[in-house]
Amino acid sequence: MKRFAFKMKLKPGCKEEYIRRHDAIWTELKNLLSLSGVRDYSIYLDEETNILFAVQYQDGDTSSQDLGSNPIVHKWWVYMKDIMETNPDSSPVTIPLEEVFHID
């Protein structure tokens, strides 16, 4: 199993809405992530910078960020774009992070 970490940016004042939307994440999106091998997916917020830090485990080489051609994922991106920094295709701006330390 592989770990993958990345960061995104939340727009100012959108913390509560971001949490609300993720508390009600669509079942079809959760199922798609699971079927794609994404496991143990967590997102953290640095409130000083509005940076979202995400880490997930993957069975294989597919991360949640590789599923943009799926209509469910694209619909989620459109749903979230008003509260996050996004690319022209509505995908969140994501920056992969290099792992520099790990201990089990």
C-alpha positions, 0 to 999 in steps of 0.5 A: 500500500502506498501513501500519497500526500498533497495540499490544496487551498480553502477560500477564507471563511469557508471552513464550516461549509467545507466541513459540512459538505464533507460530513455529507459526502456522497455515497457514490463518491465514497464507493468510487474512492474505495473501489479505486483503491483509495483508503484511510483518506484524511484532510487537515486544515491549517487555519492560519493559511487556509491550506488543506493537507491531505493524506491517503493510502492507495492500493496501486497507483491511483489516487483520488486526484487521478479520477477526474475523468469520472463524472461523479468526481467532476460533479464533486469538483464543480460542487466544491469550486466555490469554496476552494482554489480550482483549476479551469476544469474545476479540479482543486489546485493540488500540490503533491508533497514529498515525504521526508520522514515516516515512522511506523 
